[in-house]
Amino acid sequence: MFPRLLILILSMLVWASASLGDSTFLSVPKLGSSNFNIVRNGKVLGHHRFKFITHRQRLEVEVSAEIEYRLFSIPLYTHSHLAMEVWQDGRLISMKATTNDNGERLALSVQVLNNTLLIDSSQGREKVPGTALPASFWSAAMLNSETLFSTLRGGILPIEVEYIGDEIIKVKGEPRPTKHYRMTGGVERDLWFDSSDNMSLVYLKFEAKDGSTVEYQLK
């Protein structure tokens, strides 16, 4: 009886360790959600939210974003985006996204087929490797990738990632230990992941086409 009980306890510990490893790899924050202000040149233009729903080795990520840029009271640019990513055992298995980009309506759908992903978007259908990752930026897994795909219009984006170093930055007024990475190529971003919270994304910064600085500040 005792050996069976011991085996059961050990197997439960191994399962728990594996589950924790998956969460760490996928950058799921302990709170289960992340809510960012989108800031351009110091002014808040909107928000970008991630909600994480986990069940054993399955992860669902709800993504929503809203942006409105006004000159005085005149809206010059609006953007809204909704997406649902579904991951299984650390691999993306499906995704659906709808976007209104300043009046242009976009839809994207991703499904797994054997060892590939089929992406249907405004650019048509394309088949990419099953290891391809979406450019939704929340996951540290993309730091090991050489390509991402656009979550708005599809299409493969070649990238290079450089590790800048460990940095202590203020997040919601508190110092956090982070790892700073720089992404260049088809996507250019500086990203900071919290090494004390499952490598979750806590800060993002990039230069927009007009030369302005855009930041994602966790709130």
Buried (B, 14 or more C-beta within 10 A) or exposed (E): EEEEEEEEEEEEEEEEEEEEEBBBBBBBBEEEEBBBBBBBEEEEBBBBEBBBBBEEBEBBBBBBBBBEBEEEEEEEEBBBBBBBBBBBEBBBBBBBBBBBBEEEEBEBBBBBEEEBBBBBBBEEEBEBEBBBBBBBBBBBBBBEBEBBBBBBBBBBBEBEBEEEEEEEBEBEEEEBEBBBBBBEEBBEBBBBBBBEBBBBBBBBBBEEEEEEEBBBBBE
